[in-house]
Amino acid sequence: MSSQPASAETSEPCPDIHLLVLPRVHILDLAGPAQVFASEHLNCRLSYISPQPALRSSQGLSLCELQSLPTEVPANSWLVVIGSSLMEQQLRGDELRSTIDWLRNAQHNYCRLAAVCSGSLLLGRAGLLEGVRCTTHHDLTGQLRSLAPRAQVQDNTLFVEHGRIVTSAGISTGIDLSLHLVAQHWGARVAQMVARDMVVYQRRHGDAQTLSFWLQHRNHVEQQIHVIQDQLMANPGHDWRVAELATRACLSERQFRRRFEQATGIKAQAYIRLARLELSRQLLSQTTLGLDRIAERCGFGDERSLRRLWQQLSGESPNEFRKHSRSAATEGG
């Protein structure tokens, strides 16, 4: 069986991440992504940029020593537009005119554009959402449609990814969006470590895709169970048996089954199946390996078992998923 981790860490350079902070910024809109990207697990360069060197947040906290909007953007940089409570009013006036002009000129230099909450309105006003699937706070979807009539605004979703652009809904969803980007760039294992540090083990759905299986079923404080989940995540293709997991957790098999389900909300065997399904999903979308090789790496007895589980749990075949994921990647790029 394969000893490969669930998701290999990227060999790409760590990005410079610019958080665009505007007057009357929502503190949690800013703090959520900042907490994620400032993690010691990432070692990326984080900058807080703004049209003003100091400003006041919507919650009354003053922020100072903000960096000016850059005239030069390093390669591989990301831009995250943080929402504010006055975004709609600011866009109707002249207050953000220079910021909009800067964004239109600088956006080509960023390989990733993200917006949290009302930050999507700024992207729309700058003309960056034409033909793009996107979202914003549920109270602002109508305004976003008015600002960007050719955008494909999605209702009732937490975050939406379309090519290099990722937008999220209300305030706390900036954390979901940021962990999603971490999982993509640094790998699911690193994203899970960041999530655990923030005590947000259970992440949520974004668009039609699940953010990451590895960040689900973690909304508990059972350290013994977290350790077992870490081991399963590191090598889902191993021939795991409940008896072995119970021994590793220093519990009887009966105790382990009960405590695992109480903590995670799912039976241990079902969790193992889902872990193998998720690894196969990653290999299908990220490699050109044949189904027989993928089945072997994921701990299935044969290709038939892989196909059967896919049909049971996802309602489509592995080949259908591979075709759809490649089509979506081509469309999004």
FENRA-V249151 format. One record per residue. N is the residue number from 1. RES is the residue in one letter. SS is DSSP state (H for helix, E for strand, L for the rest). Layout:
N,RES,SS ; N,RES,SS
//
This chain:
1,M,L ; 2,S,L ; 3,S,L ; 4,Q,L ; 5,P,L ; 6,A,L ; 7,S,L ; 8,A,L ; 9,E,L ; 10,T,L ; 11,S,L ; 12,E,L ; 13,P,L ; 14,C,L ; 15,P,L ; 16,D,E ; 17,I,E ; 18,H,E ; 19,L,E ; 20,L,E ; 21,V,L ; 22,L,L ; 23,P,L ; 24,R,L ; 25,V,E ; 26,H,L ; 27,I,H ; 28,L,H ; 29,D,H ; 30,L,H ; 31,A,H ; 32,G,H ; 33,P,H ; 34,A,H ; 35,Q,H ; 36,V,H ; 37,F,H ; 38,A,L ; 39,S,L ; 40,E,L ; 41,H,L ; 42,L,L ; 43,N,L ; 44,C,L ; 45,R,E ; 46,L,E ; 47,S,E ; 48,Y,E ; 49,I,E ; 50,S,L ; 51,P,L ; 52,Q,L ; 53,P,L ; 54,A,L ; 55,L,E ; 56,R,E ; 57,S,L ; 58,S,L ; 59,Q,L ; 60,G,L ; 61,L,L ; 62,S,E ; 63,L,E ; 64,C,L ; 65,E,L ; 66,L,L ; 67,Q,E ; 68,S,L ; 69,L,L ; 70,P,L ; 71,T,L ; 72,E,L ; 73,V,L ; 74,P,L ; 75,A,L ; 76,N,L ; 77,S,E ; 78,W,E ; 79,L,E ; 80,V,E ; 81,V,E ; 82,I,L ; 83,G,L ; 84,S,E ; 85,S,L ; 86,L,L ; 87,M,H ; 88,E,H ; 89,Q,H ; 90,Q,H ; 91,L,H ; 92,R,H ; 93,G,L ; 94,D,L ; 95,E,L ; 96,L,L ; 97,R,H ; 98,S,H ; 99,T,H ; 100,I,H ; 101,D,H ; 102,W,H ; 103,L,H ; 104,R,H ; 105,N,H ; 106,A,H ; 107,Q,H ; 108,H,H ; 109,N,H ; 110,Y,E ; 111,C,E ; 112,R,E ; 113,L,E ; 114,A,E ; 115,A,E ; 116,V,L ; 117,C,L ; 118,S,L ; 119,G,H ; 120,S,H ; 121,L,H ; 122,L,H ; 123,L,H ; 124,G,H ; 125,R,H ; 126,A,L ; 127,G,L ; 128,L,L ; 129,L,L ; 130,E,L ; 131,G,L ; 132,V,L ; 133,R,E ; 134,C,E ; 135,T,L ; 136,T,L ; 137,H,L ; 138,H,L ; 139,D,L ; 140,L,L ; 141,T,H ; 142,G,H ; 143,Q,H ; 144,L,H ; 145,R,H ; 146,S,H ; 147,L,H ; 148,A,L ; 149,P,L ; 150,R,L ; 151,A,L ; 152,Q,E ; 153,V,E ; 154,Q,L ; 155,D,L ; 156,N,L ; 157,T,L ; 158,L,L ; 159,F,E ; 160,V,E ; 161,E,E ; 162,H,E ; 163,G,L ; 164,R,L ; 165,I,E ; 166,V,E ; 167,T,E ; 168,S,E ; 169,A,L ; 170,G,L ; 171,I,L ; 172,S,L ; 173,T,H ; 174,G,H ; 175,I,H ; 176,D,H ; 177,L,H ; 178,S,H ; 179,L,H ; 180,H,H ; 181,L,H ; 182,V,H ; 183,A,H ; 184,Q,H ; 185,H,H ; 186,W,H ; 187,G,L ; 188,A,H ; 189,R,H ; 190,V,H ; 191,A,H ; 192,Q,H ; 193,M,H ; 194,V,H ; 195,A,H ; 196,R,H ; 197,D,H ; 198,M,L ; 199,V,L ; 200,V,L ; 201,Y,L ; 202,Q,L ; 203,R,L ; 204,R,L ; 205,H,L ; 206,G,L ; 207,D,L ; 208,A,L ; 209,Q,L ; 210,T,L ; 211,L,L ; 212,S,L ; 213,F,H ; 214,W,H ; 215,L,H ; 216,Q,L ; 217,H,L ; 218,R,L ; 219,N,L ; 220,H,L ; 221,V,L ; 222,E,L ; 223,Q,H ; 224,Q,H ; 225,I,H ; 226,H,H ; 227,V,H ; 228,I,H ; 229,Q,H ; 230,D,H ; 231,Q,H ; 232,L,H ; 233,M,H ; 234,A,H ; 235,N,L ; 236,P,L ; 237,G,L ; 238,H,L ; 239,D,L ; 240,W,L ; 241,R,L ; 242,V,H ; 243,A,H ; 244,E,H ; 245,L,H ; 246,A,H ; 247,T,H ; 248,R,H ; 249,A,L ; 250,C,L ; 251,L,L ; 252,S,L ; 253,E,H ; 254,R,H ; 255,Q,H ; 256,F,H ; 257,R,H ; 258,R,H ; 259,R,H ; 260,F,H ; 261,E,H ; 262,Q,H ; 263,A,H ; 264,T,H ; 265,G,L ; 266,I,L ; 267,K,L ; 268,A,H ; 269,Q,H ; 270,A,H ; 271,Y,H ; 272,I,H ; 273,R,H ; 274,L,H ; 275,A,H ; 276,R,H ; 277,L,H ; 278,E,H ; 279,L,H ; 280,S,H ; 281,R,H ; 282,Q,H ; 283,L,H ; 284,L,H ; 285,S,H ; 286,Q,H ; 287,T,L ; 288,T,L ; 289,L,L ; 290,G,L ; 291,L,H ; 292,D,H ; 293,R,H ; 294,I,H ; 295,A,H ; 296,E,H ; 297,R,H ; 298,C,L ; 299,G,L ; 300,F,L ; 301,G,L ; 302,D,L ; 303,E,H ; 304,R,H ; 305,S,H ; 306,L,H ; 307,R,H ; 308,R,H ; 309,L,H ; 310,W,H ; 311,Q,H ; 312,Q,H ; 313,L,H ; 314,S,H ; 315,G,L ; 316,E,L ; 317,S,L ; 318,P,H ; 319,N,H ; 320,E,H ; 321,F,H ; 322,R,H ; 323,K,H ; 324,H,H ; 325,S,H ; 326,R,H ; 327,S,H ; 328,A,H ; 329,A,H ; 330,T,H ; 331,E,H ; 332,G,H ; 333,G,L
//
